[in-house]
Amino acid sequence: MRVAVIGAGAIGGTIAGLLARAGHDVQVVARGVQLTALAQNGLRLTGGWGDFTVRVDAVESLTVSPDITFLTTKAQDAAAALRANAEILVGIPLVVVQNGLEAISTAKQAAPRSDIVGGLAIYAASYLSPGTITVTTTGPTFLGGPVLPALYASQILGAVMPVELTDNFEGAQWTKLIVNHVNALSAITGLSVQEAIGDRQLRAIMTETMREAVRVAQAANIEFAPLQGLSHRLLSALVRVPTPVAQLLPLLMKRRMGSRPNPGSTLQSIRRGQPTEIDYLNGAVVLRGAAAGVLTPVSVELVAMVHEVERSGVFIPTTVVIERMRLPLGR
């Protein structure tokens, strides 16, 4: 089967590698040093789903019409990537695997003649070296959208990794957004996600950003979908219980990650000198909170600090982060 993967980062590289190993003809849209590495040396996948190298057809834009396409760029790059390949994608099932809340609406605007399926990667992978992707934590990909295209995508992807279908994809996006709140503090400090959660004061900050996100979701009448051990009931309780009890949630996430250091996707972008998705993660909570009249001061400050690290390339010491967060936390 001809498979296209637009975006060759951690998630796209994982999907491309597993499908190529399964015998599919995989064309990967990449750029810069990643494009060069894939063209010259192939794609190396290591970690949770095995260690192997496969050959993929690495290109700057699609050259052949695929049977299915996976869009795995960062959220801010999605529209441009789709417009650049829109003619080839007409009538082709398009699986948009991205963080944030805008994946489906962006794809519908940029590729209106494609059958669009939403995807959420629950596994963790790192792309820190050109041509090499490391799966740090295995897990499923959630798919949602029109029934037939979603089933079609699940049959293809489900042959190489766990896949779960959901009829509440918006709720799943919000649940994954809560999970992605582990990213910001890692990106700001340079610590792994596990190290950030392990710090008591950083964990308190992280927990409060999650509580802000839940309050914004509640204002929008969102029904959280079950995902990665989280549920609507559990997340709704997060804003009712005392803060020390609420901190058990990130600790649960830390336990699920295992011992292999997880840098988080936001920190990976900073280490590669690339823009992060923070405006589509904590920033999405800030924007939607403002529209709903829900205050999100902790998220506002974290977004500002991530952008500060983006601009300077210098991580902010933990002690400085904690001091700067005293006012937003009301302490």
PyMOL commands that set and color helices and strands:
alter all, ss='L'
color gray80, all
select helices_A, chain A and resi 10-21+32-41+75-84+103-110+147-157+169-189+193-198+200-219+232-237+243-246+248-257+264-271+278-280+282-292+297-312+318-324
alter helices_A, ss='H'
color red, helices_A
select strands_A, chain A and resi 2-6+25-29+43-47+52-54+57-59+68-71+93-97+115-121+124-129+132-137+141-144+163-165
alter strands_A, ss='S'
color yellow, strands_A
deselect
rebuild
show_as cartoon
